[in-house]
Every structure is written in C-alpha cells, then in structure tokens.
Amino acid sequence: MKSYIDIHTHYQGQGTAPDVVNIYSWRIGREAVPPFPFAAGIHPWDASMSANDLFKDVCGCNALAIGEIGLDYSPAHKDNAKIQQDVFYTQLEIASLRGLPVIIHCVKSFSDTMAALRTHCIPISILHGYIGSIQQAEEALRNGCFLAFGPRSLASPKTVEVIRRLPADRMFLETDTNNCDIRDIYARTAEIRSTKTDDLRLTIYNNFKTVFKHYDRMA
Ligand SMILES: [Zn+2]
C-alpha cells in the first residue's frame, strides 16, 4: 500500500510512522536546514527580514518545492504588503527557473495570488491550508493549483463543501502547525467524500508523484 502524504508540516517530530511521507516546511531565516525532505521558502510573515542571503538559500538548497511562500493581507500582516509581493514574486521566478513546484500561503489575498501565478507562468502549485468557496476553488484549478486541506479546512463548512466536490486528482492533505495524525485527516476526508480511505490514499499518492516527479532522486 502506498504511503500517506502529509504535504505540509511544521512539526519535526512527524515522520516517524513508516507509512507516512512528510514534506517539512522549512522557514528560511528562522530555522536550520532540516535533515529530512523539505520545501523551503521565505514565509510572507518573514518578508521584512529578507536579505540576499535568504534568497541564496531559496536558490541553492536541496528543496523538493519552493514554499511556503505567498501573500498575507490579514490585519496583522498587511502593512508590508508591498514587501511581501516583491519577496513572493522573486521566489516564484526562482521556482520557475529551478523547475520546482510551489506551496502557497494565501490569506485574504486570493486575487493577487492568482494574478501572480498567471504572470509568472507557474504551471503547478499547491494552495496550502485551503479555506474558501467553490467559486475560488474553481478559479484556482483553472490556474493550475492543487488544493491542500488541513484541520482548519475541515472546520469550515463552505470549505467542507469544496472537499466534497473537488476532483480527487487535484487534492492534498496536511497537518500544518497542528500536532495531529495525518491518517486521521485522511479518514475524515474520505468520510466527507463517501469514499474509502485506501482509494483516497492511492489517488493522493499519485498526485504526489505527478507534482514531485523529482522526489525519488532527492529523498
Ligand atoms: Zn504552514
């Protein structure tokens, strides 16, 4: 049986289960390089501290994906929106040059995020911690996004409707900052979609192989 994929976690303690593959989210500038498979990026909350050294890490590290990167226009973070945009766009260009998928943090910034993906010709990306409407999900799919759902997504009624209706071949699941078991998130998602956990597991594993074609070489 194929592995469970936790596409986005900040817990270094995850990954002990043999049937789970975790993609750790390394916050460049905040933490040392992790010793296991990771995505790497300058988080929008860290945009004001970004310096050339941080971009060097984005360019040179052994990452499976660039992320999490993005735009956060929530009241606590929107003051430096312009800096966030510069840092995000630069990293989209790096991802494009390196041929790596992108994992995106998008909070109250949906239309700017979609515009950026189109402008920078990003063919495949993952909107992590998706919370939103069916209409936004449809637009994201048209822009090449996969949607990743975590515990907060499952607590949002309109997002549960997206989870129910999204084509399975555009879906990932994640634990993010929650210290919980990804296998429980698979079970709850399978229940919402009236499918078997094993079928969901196989589909998401295939999604992983589609997006992370380079995984076998690097892990
Ligand atoms: Zn995160």
Residues whose N, C-alpha, C, O or C-beta is under 5 A from the ligand:
A	BS01	ZN	D176
